[in-house]
Amino acid sequence: MQLTDAQRLDWLRLIRTERVGPRTFRGLINRFGSAAAALDALPDLTKHTGKPIVPAAKAQIEREMAAAARLGVRYVAMGEAEYPKSLHATDTAPPLIALRGEASAHLKPSVAIVGSRNASTAGLAFTERLATGLAEAGLVVVSGLARGIDARAHRASLKGGTVAVIAGGHDKIYPDSHRGLVNEILEAGGAILAEMPMGWVPRGRDFPRRNRIISGLALGTVVVEAARRSGSLITARFALEQGREVFAVPGSPLDPRAEGTNDLIRQGATLVAEVEHVLTVIEPLISGDTGHAGGVADRPDAEEPDYWDEIDLDGTGPRPVVAAMREEPAPFRAAPDADPGEAGARLLAALSPAPVGTDALARATGLPVRVVHSLLLELELDGRIERHGSGTVSLLSRA
């Protein structure tokens, strides 16, 4: 698939629209058939809320694209040749990535290395040894351009074409002191990847968003030094949820920077004391042998926070965005035996403050699943429901 210039503009307008995140984008494309049709439908779809969602202005997006082009940044869409298949396979893959540098870097098999910003001398030394060994084995090292472990991983793997995923726009590198490192990465044939707009200064919630891209690009994530509340553990959790391998480097129980990594090992992560410990697990995955099923034990109470404040359309159907792009928009139709108002009343009656799955709602109301998802979207736009993990929803009490 290759988007036209007009389609790329529409995709960017849709994902830049308020409360449209990766899942919402996919759901809207699947429902309306194209970004252009979704943009046209959004105001009417949300006008009953009293605060209709207005799509991002065309002129605004044209300015963003022009600024990106001046910096050598290009926008790559899901399904296009330069979009990483490993990232595309994740549930919250960004519809478009802003890419600067060589696409070949992020298309090769890769391993993520993340860890403490306030790293120990030993941690930095091991990171350098590990990143160098992985690059020499033909793997690309992915990290987040942060101070400490991230920066050392990038510098040690420059010859392998390292990939840095940033939390802000390409013109707002954080930390600012790493602008030189960005240039080194680009000159060495690596790549810088972002999903946020040009001019975007990263905020706290943007770093977890970035972390799921780091883990999504890689076959596995290695954590080197992480306190128990470290953002690196968020990356490890994303890796687990994405079905990727999780590795951890052990440390002294007296060092708070090792508490998180030691916990990961105790929970089932692969212990890493040398580069071969990673290669032994990763190389069969590259060759297609996915028999290894290691990883941290999942916790049933774990729930992913909503980092986008988006209209979540999880479960709207198995059709991928790329397939939906080839079809004409299909009009929404309520169940044959119920008008939309009556169907909505039925659904509201079945909802309560206790979370319930959409399949259970379909069975309880007798409505088709497609109708339930569409009505839930309208209720969410109206602020009437809240979404939880595992595709469940609950009714919000009105003040």
Salt bridges, closest charged atoms under 4 A:
ASP44 OD1 - LYS47 NZ 3.89
GLU64 OE2 - ARG16 NH2 2.78
GLU80 OE2 - ARG8 NH2 2.78
GLU82 OE1 - ARG74 NE 3.08
ASP91 OD2 - ARG23 NE 2.88
ASP91 OD1 - ARG26 NH2 3.23
GLU128 OE1 - ARG152 NH1 3.25
ASP176 OD1 - ARG179 NE 2.69
GLU195 OE2 - ARG212 NH1 2.30
ASP206 OD2 - ARG203 NE 3.34
ASP206 OD1 - ARG209 NH1 3.61
GLU241 OE2 - ARG237 NE 3.29
GLU245 OE1 - HIS292 NE2 3.46
ASP255 OD1 - ARG257 NE 3.21
GLU259 OE1 - ARG228 NH1 3.52
ASP263 OD2 - ARG228 NE 2.60
ASP263 OD1 - ARG266 NH2 2.25
GLU274 OE2 - HIS277 NE2 3.99
GLU304 OE1 - ARG23 NH2 3.65
ASP312 OD2 - ARG23 NH1 3.94
ASP314 OD2 - ARG23 NE 3.17
GLU327 OE1 - ARG319 NH1 2.60
GLU342 OE2 - ARG346 NE 3.24
GLU380 OE1 - ARG387 NE 2.80
ASP382 OD2 - ARG398 NH2 3.18
